[in-house]
């Protein structure tokens, strides 16, 4: 089946009629929001997204929806700073809308997810730290009998998958550390992603999204168990192929709607992946690099090095990913003759070649401002119980006591580009 058709079928199977995606679907926002009442809180950053915001407001007005506060309210900064979460919570508490429409990439949508939980659960705990981890929002909702406001996100960036998933990444800018809420309760009730709006995204944002998309599909696929292996193979093979085949064209020609369509589909397949399984090593490390690089770039740098570490345990997956990269010209070796660590290094080099082809960094030392403190911070974060799910999700799981011995060399390798530094578990 042709990749576009296959991707569309998979996404429809994932979200059904609760999700409008493709080209020219922005006007469906009003229809979705009107199912939940008459007053809508619209949150987005007008400086970058005014044409999209205007189309959303027109759609909402056409359905008789009233904007809470009479205007679009400001969204979140990059990486969803925690102070923006508290500010958005105050909007929800002050205006008490029937539903909320966040417009933007992952940062604004994640911040609104977290703020929505805080607004509902303030009497239980007004501190965002209470909800970092897995299932803690659901537990608090069950205990208190409270309900979240319906969220209908409008995604504008092909990458994060925030509009479809149970994750909210929130950053403490002072500590330079990101933490994560993982909870089915914060999955948006409906969503809209008109892939055509990504045409206006900058080259840098496009590259970030490409790397984030690749990371979602790759990391979950590498961690696939036997029960989910066939489904994740289908999703990852389609999503990664769409990325590898279309990223360069979208970067070279931002107005190429076929390439934008492909990257949008791939991003949504990445979101599907992280609802089937979890991301792991590269995502975990990226949480400690928020002061250096976007989330996508941090994951893009780290994944080749984690791939070498995981290689002996994920040979089936590496043959699938390696063949995609080989077909696109990023690997020249005969993969059928390789196994274990040697296979992992070959596929990792193919991933690095792909990153180089789109102008992305390939080592931590490529990032201005990188220093040894970032490795120290990343190792400390990996031992934090609130991020334990990422260690457990790894194809080669580690305990907190093993982090320094095995993750330390991965980070050293990512700093220098030297795969020889990586130690595999016996």
VEXVO-647346 format. One record per residue (C-alpha): x negated, y negated, z. Coordinates in nm, 4 decimals, padded with zeros to 6 digits. Last residue first. Layout:
+----------+----------+----------+
:        u :        v :        w :
+----------+----------+----------+
:        X :        Y :        Z :
...
+----------+----------+----------+
***
This chain:
+----------+----------+----------+
:        u :        v :        w :
+----------+----------+----------+
: -02.7224 :  00.8630 :  02.9359 :
: -02.5734 :  00.5119 :  02.9120 :
: -02.7201 :  00.3082 :  02.6281 :
: -02.9751 :  00.0356 :  02.6992 :
: -02.9921 : -00.2729 :  02.4768 :
: -03.3320 : -00.4436 :  02.4460 :
: -03.4020 : -00.2818 :  02.1087 :
: -03.1097 : -00.4753 :  01.9584 :
: -03.3248 : -00.7920 :  01.9514 :
: -03.1169 : -01.0971 :  01.8512 :
: -03.2814 : -01.3077 :  02.1214 :
: -02.9948 : -01.4231 :  02.3429 :
: -02.7642 : -01.1402 :  02.2377 :
: -03.0338 : -00.8909 :  02.3346 :
: -03.0664 : -01.0484 :  02.6798 :
: -02.6872 : -01.0354 :  02.7137 :
: -02.6813 : -00.6653 :  02.6277 :
: -02.9771 : -00.6083 :  02.8645 :
: -02.7781 : -00.7595 :  03.1545 :
: -02.4678 : -00.5573 :  03.0707 :
: -02.6435 : -00.2278 :  03.1495 :
: -02.8380 : -00.2631 :  03.4723 :
: -02.6745 : -00.5838 :  03.5983 :
: -02.3194 : -00.4594 :  03.5422 :
: -02.3622 : -00.1101 :  03.6874 :
: -02.2476 : -00.1955 :  04.0423 :
: -01.9380 : -00.3716 :  03.9059 :
: -01.8376 : -00.0461 :  03.7406 :
: -01.8796 :  00.0065 :  03.3701 :
: -01.6520 :  00.1609 :  03.1114 :
: -01.8026 :  00.2849 :  02.7823 :
: -01.5151 :  00.2192 :  02.5423 :
: -01.4631 : -00.0969 :  02.7499 :
: -01.1146 : -00.1500 :  02.8895 :
: -01.2262 : -00.0855 :  03.2489 :
: -01.4807 : -00.3680 :  03.2363 :
: -01.2184 : -00.6008 :  03.0876 :
: -00.9593 : -00.5044 :  03.3503 :
: -01.2009 : -00.6086 :  03.6271 :
: -01.1579 : -00.9769 :  03.5456 :
: -00.9771 : -01.0694 :  03.8702 :
: -01.2080 : -00.8290 :  04.0591 :
: -01.5084 : -01.0520 :  03.9701 :
: -01.8134 : -00.8356 :  03.8855 :
: -01.8131 : -00.9411 :  03.5192 :
: -01.7997 : -01.3026 :  03.6362 :
: -02.1348 : -01.2676 :  03.8141 :
: -02.2977 : -01.1228 :  03.5028 :
: -02.1571 : -01.4024 :  03.2881 :
: -02.2747 : -01.6731 :  03.5282 :
: -02.6298 : -01.5340 :  03.5403 :
: -02.6363 : -01.5093 :  03.1618 :
: -02.5127 : -01.8674 :  03.1365 :
: -02.7701 : -01.9832 :  03.3881 :
: -03.0451 : -01.8487 :  03.1617 :
: -02.9827 : -02.1345 :  02.9219 :
: -02.7648 : -02.2321 :  02.6249 :
: -02.7321 : -02.6058 :  02.5703 :
: -02.7028 : -02.5918 :  02.1930 :
: -02.5810 : -02.2451 :  02.0865 :
: -02.8158 : -02.0582 :  01.8513 :
: -02.9848 : -01.9055 :  02.1586 :
: -02.6686 : -01.7036 :  02.2144 :
: -02.7305 : -01.5330 :  01.8830 :
: -02.5307 : -01.4930 :  01.5576 :
: -02.3884 : -01.8407 :  01.4949 :
: -02.1183 : -01.8769 :  01.2263 :
: -02.1749 : -02.0177 :  00.8780 :
: -01.9232 : -01.7961 :  00.6987 :
: -02.1814 : -01.5659 :  00.5387 :
: -02.3865 : -01.5618 :  00.8599 :
: -02.0953 : -01.4065 :  01.0483 :
: -02.0596 : -01.1396 :  00.7786 :
: -02.4311 : -01.0605 :  00.7981 :
: -02.3995 : -01.0345 :  01.1767 :
: -02.1157 : -00.7875 :  01.1370 :
: -02.3227 : -00.5837 :  00.8938 :
: -02.6111 : -00.5855 :  01.1397 :
: -02.3742 : -00.4510 :  01.4045 :
: -02.2627 : -00.1769 :  01.1655 :
: -02.6239 : -00.0667 :  01.1127 :
: -02.7069 : -00.0935 :  01.4840 :
: -02.4042 :  00.1157 :  01.5782 :
: -02.4842 :  00.3854 :  01.3229 :
: -02.8380 :  00.4126 :  01.4611 :
: -02.6986 :  00.4242 :  01.8168 :
: -02.4781 :  00.7217 :  01.7430 :
: -02.4476 :  00.8504 :  01.3880 :
: -02.5734 :  00.7871 :  01.0380 :
: -02.5761 :  00.9948 :  00.7176 :
: -02.2191 :  00.9066 :  00.6240 :
: -02.2999 :  00.5368 :  00.6624 :
: -02.5110 :  00.5230 :  00.3462 :
: -02.6863 :  00.1894 :  00.3904 :
: -02.6106 : -00.1337 :  00.2045 :
: -02.3926 : -00.3165 :  00.4570 :
: -02.2473 : -00.6676 :  00.4117 :
: -02.1316 : -00.6141 :  00.0533 :
: -01.7551 : -00.6272 :  00.1052 :
: -01.7259 : -00.2504 :  00.0556 :
: -01.9977 : -00.2033 :  00.3179 :
: -01.8146 : -00.4217 :  00.5706 :
: -01.4938 : -00.2219 :  00.5291 :
: -01.6920 :  00.1041 :  00.5363 :
: -01.8605 : -00.0011 :  00.8601 :
: -01.5297 : -00.0731 :  01.0317 :
: -01.3991 :  00.2782 :  00.9574 :
: -01.7325 :  00.4517 :  01.0299 :
: -01.7638 :  00.2516 :  01.3505 :
: -01.4253 :  00.3699 :  01.4725 :
: -01.5120 :  00.7376 :  01.4383 :
: -01.8566 :  00.6835 :  01.5997 :
: -01.7138 :  00.5192 :  01.9101 :
: -01.8843 :  00.6796 :  02.2129 :
: -02.2456 :  00.6763 :  02.0855 :
: -02.1950 :  00.3178 :  01.9596 :
: -02.0716 :  00.1405 :  02.2739 :
: -02.4011 : -00.0353 :  02.3494 :
: -02.4649 : -00.1105 :  01.9814 :
: -02.1128 : -00.2500 :  01.9479 :
: -02.1667 : -00.4662 :  02.2562 :
: -02.4467 : -00.6386 :  02.0662 :
: -02.2423 : -00.6863 :  01.7491 :
: -01.9476 : -00.8203 :  01.9533 :
: -02.1337 : -01.0946 :  02.1390 :
: -02.1797 : -01.3633 :  01.8757 :
: -01.8295 : -01.3371 :  01.7344 :
: -01.6802 : -01.3330 :  02.0840 :
: -01.8551 : -01.6610 :  02.1686 :
: -01.7580 : -01.8053 :  01.8338 :
: -01.3908 : -01.7190 :  01.8827 :
: -01.3765 : -01.8581 :  02.2370 :
: -01.5257 : -02.1876 :  02.1303 :
: -01.8824 : -02.2519 :  02.2325 :
: -02.1106 : -02.3881 :  02.4997 :
: -01.9057 : -02.5011 :  02.8029 :
: -01.6671 : -02.2078 :  02.7625 :
: -01.9506 : -01.9536 :  02.7747 :
: -01.8473 : -01.7606 :  03.0862 :
: -01.5118 : -01.6449 :  02.9482 :
: -01.6909 : -01.5318 :  02.6314 :
: -01.8629 : -01.2564 :  02.8307 :
: -01.5331 : -01.0852 :  02.9096 :
: -01.4096 : -01.1274 :  02.5541 :
: -01.7254 : -00.9659 :  02.4208 :
: -01.6986 : -00.6730 :  02.6618 :
: -01.3304 : -00.5778 :  02.6517 :
: -01.0128 : -00.6427 :  02.4585 :
: -00.7056 : -00.4507 :  02.5610 :
: -00.4620 : -00.2106 :  02.3994 :
: -00.1312 : -00.2107 :  02.2148 :
: -00.0516 : -00.5776 :  02.2836 :
: -00.4080 : -00.6697 :  02.1960 :
: -00.3733 : -00.4958 :  01.8610 :
: -00.0490 : -00.6717 :  01.7719 :
: -00.2223 : -01.0041 :  01.8326 :
: -00.5009 : -00.8960 :  01.5963 :
: -00.2325 : -00.8017 :  01.3448 :
: -00.0985 : -01.1545 :  01.3846 :
: -00.4429 : -01.2968 :  01.3142 :
: -00.4779 : -01.0773 :  01.0052 :
: -00.1421 : -01.1952 :  00.8705 :
: -00.2457 : -01.5560 :  00.9197 :
: -00.5855 : -01.4907 :  00.7584 :
: -00.4193 : -01.3409 :  00.4509 :
: -00.1689 : -01.6253 :  00.4186 :
: -00.4511 : -01.8787 :  00.4448 :
: -00.6382 : -01.6927 :  00.1689 :
: -00.3295 : -01.6968 : -00.0526 :
: -00.2667 : -02.0586 :  00.0438 :
: -00.6030 : -02.1774 : -00.0909 :
: -00.5979 : -02.5351 :  00.0401 :
: -00.8996 : -02.4827 :  00.2682 :
: -01.1202 : -02.3929 : -00.0299 :
: -01.4676 : -02.2820 :  00.0799 :
: -01.3563 : -02.1865 :  00.4299 :
: -01.0418 : -02.0099 :  00.3099 :
: -01.2460 : -01.8380 :  00.0369 :
: -01.5105 : -01.7160 :  00.2810 :
: -01.2529 : -01.5727 :  00.5188 :
: -01.0545 : -01.3769 :  00.2581 :
: -01.2040 : -01.0280 :  00.2113 :
: -01.3538 : -00.9910 :  00.5589 :
: -01.0412 : -01.1146 :  00.7345 :
: -00.7901 : -00.9115 :  00.5317 :
: -01.0063 : -00.6006 :  00.5713 :
: -01.0271 : -00.6556 :  00.9473 :
: -00.6492 : -00.6720 :  00.9746 :
: -00.5673 : -00.3712 :  00.7554 :
: -00.8281 : -00.1401 :  00.9082 :
: -00.7457 : -00.2642 :  01.2571 :
: -00.3702 : -00.2022 :  01.2311 :
: -00.3971 :  00.1397 :  01.0646 :
: -00.6780 :  00.2559 :  01.2931 :
: -00.4853 :  00.1245 :  01.5924 :
: -00.1841 :  00.3354 :  01.4972 :
: -00.3919 :  00.6511 :  01.4435 :
: -00.5939 :  00.6083 :  01.7630 :
: -00.3111 :  00.5344 :  02.0027 :
: -00.2779 :  00.8741 :  02.1721 :
: -00.6453 :  00.9600 :  02.1149 :
: -00.7722 :  00.6533 :  02.3006 :
: -00.8672 :  00.3298 :  02.1281 :
: -01.1436 :  00.1226 :  02.2898 :
: -01.3264 :  00.0470 :  01.9652 :
: -00.9920 : -00.0429 :  01.8076 :
: -00.9107 : -00.2905 :  02.0853 :
: -01.2467 : -00.4619 :  02.0430 :
: -01.2380 : -00.4720 :  01.6637 :
: -00.8859 : -00.6038 :  01.6107 :
: -00.9132 : -00.8786 :  01.8692 :
: -01.2715 : -00.9687 :  01.7764 :
: -01.1989 : -01.0056 :  01.4038 :
: -00.9123 : -01.2434 :  01.4819 :
: -01.1276 : -01.4482 :  01.7187 :
: -01.4053 : -01.4704 :  01.4593 :
: -01.1687 : -01.5861 :  01.1851 :
: -01.0030 : -01.8330 :  01.4215 :
: -01.3314 : -01.9992 :  01.5156 :
: -01.4270 : -02.0211 :  01.1469 :
: -01.0953 : -02.1915 :  01.0653 :
: -01.1416 : -02.4331 :  01.3547 :
: -01.4833 : -02.5296 :  01.2188 :
: -01.3536 : -02.5666 :  00.8630 :
: -01.0857 : -02.8035 :  00.9861 :
: -00.7191 : -02.7039 :  00.9991 :
: -00.4883 : -02.8718 :  00.7483 :
: -00.4236 : -02.5524 :  00.5516 :
: -00.3272 : -02.3851 :  00.8794 :
:  00.0218 : -02.5333 :  00.8369 :
:  00.0868 : -02.2955 :  00.5439 :
:  00.0780 : -01.9953 :  00.7781 :
:  00.4141 : -02.0932 :  00.9211 :
:  00.4043 : -01.9230 :  01.2596 :
:  00.7256 : -01.9170 :  01.4618 :
:  00.7939 : -01.7462 :  01.7939 :
:  01.0611 : -01.5769 :  02.0054 :
:  01.0933 : -01.4661 :  02.3683 :
:  00.7335 : -01.5628 :  02.4436 :
:  00.5388 : -01.2973 :  02.6406 :
:  00.4902 : -01.4412 :  02.9900 :
:  00.6697 : -01.1599 :  03.1747 :
:  00.4575 : -00.8927 :  03.0069 :
:  00.1629 : -01.0092 :  03.2162 :
: -00.2105 : -01.0598 :  03.1781 :
: -00.3257 : -01.3899 :  03.3305 :
: -00.6920 : -01.4551 :  03.2603 :
: -00.9861 : -01.6494 :  03.3888 :
: -01.2295 : -01.8910 :  03.2225 :
: -01.5439 : -02.0197 :  03.3918 :
: -01.7407 : -02.3445 :  03.3563 :
: -01.7156 : -02.3924 :  03.7334 :
: -01.6046 : -02.7533 :  03.6935 :
: -01.4052 : -02.6819 :  03.3772 :
: -01.1897 : -02.4146 :  03.5502 :
: -01.0377 : -02.2532 :  03.2442 :
: -00.7090 : -02.0712 :  03.1777 :
: -00.6555 : -01.7822 :  02.9353 :
: -00.2914 : -01.6735 :  02.9125 :
: -00.2179 : -01.3240 :  02.7841 :
:  00.1068 : -01.1333 :  02.7266 :
:  00.1111 : -01.1840 :  02.3496 :
:  00.2937 : -01.3189 :  02.0485 :
:  00.2344 : -01.6965 :  02.0427 :
: -00.1129 : -01.6587 :  02.1952 :
: -00.2365 : -01.4654 :  01.8888 :
: -00.5591 : -01.6662 :  01.9067 :
: -00.6758 : -01.6639 :  01.5476 :
: -00.4845 : -01.8279 :  01.2659 :
: -00.4140 : -02.1721 :  01.4095 :
: -00.0830 : -02.3634 :  01.4133 :
:  00.1447 : -02.1417 :  01.6244 :
:  00.4927 : -02.2678 :  01.7101 :
:  00.5830 : -02.1222 :  02.0491 :
:  00.9423 : -02.0398 :  02.1536 :
:  00.9323 : -02.0026 :  02.5333 :
:  01.2438 : -01.9210 :  02.7397 :
:  01.2174 : -02.0655 :  03.0926 :
:  01.0970 : -01.8127 :  03.3481 :
:  01.3271 : -01.6439 :  03.5973 :
:  01.3241 : -01.6282 :  03.9797 :
:  01.4456 : -01.3310 :  04.1842 :
:  01.1712 : -01.3969 :  04.4399 :
:  01.0134 : -01.0514 :  04.4722 :
:  01.0706 : -00.9518 :  04.1110 :
:  00.9374 : -01.2828 :  03.9828 :
:  00.6308 : -01.2483 :  04.2051 :
:  00.5592 : -00.8953 :  04.0774 :
:  00.6080 : -01.0040 :  03.7175 :
:  00.3629 : -01.2916 :  03.7651 :
:  00.1093 : -01.0547 :  03.9221 :
:  00.1160 : -00.8012 :  03.6410 :
: -00.2571 : -00.8039 :  03.5653 :
: -00.5057 : -01.0583 :  03.6949 :
: -00.4935 : -01.4306 :  03.7618 :
: -00.1558 : -01.5138 :  03.9168 :
: -00.2554 : -01.6448 :  04.2598 :
: -00.5330 : -01.8540 :  04.1036 :
: -00.2663 : -02.0829 :  03.9534 :
: -00.1812 : -02.2163 :  04.3003 :
:  00.1784 : -02.3222 :  04.3751 :
:  00.2580 : -01.9891 :  04.5428 :
:  00.5986 : -01.8295 :  04.6099 :
:  00.7726 : -02.1680 :  04.6298 :
:  00.6002 : -02.2722 :  04.3070 :
:  00.7193 : -01.9603 :  04.1249 :
:  00.9304 : -02.0982 :  03.8401 :
:  00.7135 : -02.4018 :  03.7693 :
:  00.3963 : -02.1979 :  03.8135 :
:  00.5103 : -01.9375 :  03.5596 :
:  00.6027 : -02.2024 :  03.3039 :
:  00.2692 : -02.3732 :  03.3619 :
:  00.0848 : -02.0504 :  03.2823 :
:  00.2681 : -01.9954 :  02.9551 :
:  00.2385 : -02.3663 :  02.8740 :
: -00.1389 : -02.3568 :  02.9201 :
: -00.1647 : -02.0493 :  02.6970 :
:  00.0371 : -02.2193 :  02.4215 :
: -00.1674 : -02.5389 :  02.4423 :
: -00.5001 : -02.3567 :  02.4281 :
: -00.4140 : -02.0849 :  02.1767 :
: -00.3327 : -02.3095 :  01.8857 :
: -00.0606 : -02.5694 :  01.8744 :
:  00.3073 : -02.6353 :  01.9369 :
:  00.4736 : -02.5446 :  02.2656 :
:  00.8546 : -02.5204 :  02.2408 :
:  01.0205 : -02.4884 :  02.5834 :
:  01.3761 : -02.3879 :  02.6719 :
:  01.6782 : -02.5090 :  02.8693 :
:  01.4765 : -02.8041 :  02.9957 :
:  01.4318 : -02.8881 :  03.3656 :
:  01.2943 : -03.2397 :  03.2982 :
:  01.0865 : -03.2979 :  03.6123 :
:  00.9909 : -02.9384 :  03.6919 :
:  00.8971 : -02.8597 :  03.3325 :
:  00.7012 : -03.1813 :  03.2899 :
:  00.5255 : -03.1230 :  03.6239 :
:  00.4174 : -02.7758 :  03.5080 :
:  00.2620 : -02.9437 :  03.2042 :
:  00.0417 : -03.1517 :  03.4330 :
: -00.0507 : -02.8482 :  03.6445 :
: -00.1545 : -02.6509 :  03.3351 :
: -00.3479 : -02.9506 :  03.2040 :
: -00.5485 : -02.9561 :  03.5279 :
: -00.6307 : -02.5876 :  03.4727 :
: -00.8102 : -02.6576 :  03.1465 :
: -00.6575 : -02.4618 :  02.8553 :
: -00.9699 : -02.3677 :  02.6550 :
: -00.9604 : -02.6880 :  02.4477 :
: -00.7271 : -02.9582 :  02.5801 :
: -00.3615 : -02.9020 :  02.6559 :
: -00.0416 : -03.0501 :  02.5186 :
:  00.1035 : -03.4030 :  02.5314 :
:  00.4807 : -03.4484 :  02.5353 :
:  00.6960 : -03.4802 :  02.2224 :
:  00.9656 : -03.7405 :  02.2811 :
:  01.3013 : -03.8193 :  02.4411 :
:  01.1945 : -03.6954 :  02.7835 :
:  01.3477 : -03.3583 :  02.7052 :
:  01.4194 : -03.3524 :  02.3317 :
:  01.7882 : -03.2883 :  02.2609 :
:  01.8836 : -03.0062 :  02.0229 :
:  02.1691 : -03.0589 :  01.7796 :
:  02.0558 : -02.7867 :  01.5392 :
:  01.9289 : -03.0318 :  01.2782 :
:  01.7518 : -03.2161 :  01.5587 :
:  01.5414 : -02.9073 :  01.6330 :
:  01.4388 : -02.8699 :  01.2690 :
:  01.3545 : -03.2396 :  01.2397 :
:  01.1516 : -03.2176 :  01.5614 :
:  00.9588 : -02.9184 :  01.4262 :
:  00.8820 : -03.0963 :  01.0999 :
:  00.7541 : -03.4033 :  01.2879 :
:  00.5372 : -03.1897 :  01.5136 :
:  00.3786 : -03.0239 :  01.2105 :
:  00.2957 : -03.3564 :  01.0457 :
:  00.1701 : -03.4935 :  01.3818 :
: -00.0693 : -03.2068 :  01.4580 :
: -00.4090 : -03.3541 :  01.5363 :
: -00.3281 : -03.6757 :  01.7239 :
:  00.0180 : -03.5537 :  01.8188 :
: -00.1022 : -03.2843 :  02.0571 :
:  00.1910 : -03.0597 :  02.1381 :
:  00.4691 : -02.9964 :  02.3886 :
:  00.8412 : -02.9955 :  02.3085 :
:  01.0773 : -02.9528 :  02.6044 :
:  01.4160 : -02.8507 :  02.4669 :
:  01.7646 : -02.9390 :  02.5829 :
:  02.0713 : -02.7805 :  02.4199 :
:  02.0654 : -02.4157 :  02.5195 :
:  01.8796 : -02.0911 :  02.4510 :
:  02.0004 : -01.9861 :  02.1068 :
:  01.9309 : -02.3387 :  01.9822 :
:  01.5572 : -02.2745 :  02.0143 :
:  01.5537 : -01.9978 :  01.7517 :
:  01.7565 : -02.1903 :  01.4934 :
:  01.5581 : -02.5075 :  01.5522 :
:  01.2266 : -02.3320 :  01.5003 :
:  01.3406 : -02.1795 :  01.1695 :
:  01.2328 : -02.4901 :  00.9754 :
:  00.8650 : -02.3884 :  00.9992 :
:  00.9190 : -02.0825 :  00.7768 :
:  00.7512 : -02.2023 :  00.4555 :
:  00.4779 : -01.9384 :  00.4204 :
:  00.4755 : -01.6361 :  00.6495 :
:  00.6089 : -01.5708 :  00.9972 :
:  00.9403 : -01.5930 :  01.1829 :
:  00.9453 : -01.3730 :  01.4947 :
:  01.2353 : -01.2451 :  01.7007 :
:  01.3756 : -01.0449 :  01.4103 :
:  01.1333 : -00.7559 :  01.4591 :
:  00.8152 : -00.8215 :  01.6574 :
:  00.5892 : -00.5170 :  01.6064 :
:  00.7677 : -00.3450 :  01.3192 :
:  00.7848 : -00.6775 :  01.1418 :
:  00.4116 : -00.7181 :  01.1989 :
:  00.3335 : -00.3732 :  01.0559 :
:  00.5509 : -00.4268 :  00.7488 :
:  00.3917 : -00.7652 :  00.6792 :
:  00.0424 : -00.6179 :  00.7119 :
:  00.1235 : -00.3382 :  00.4675 :
:  00.2713 : -00.5800 :  00.2166 :
: -00.0312 : -00.8096 :  00.2341 :
: -00.2779 : -00.5184 :  00.2167 :
: -00.1279 : -00.3458 : -00.0878 :
:  00.0000 :  00.0000 :  00.0000 :
+----------+----------+----------+
***
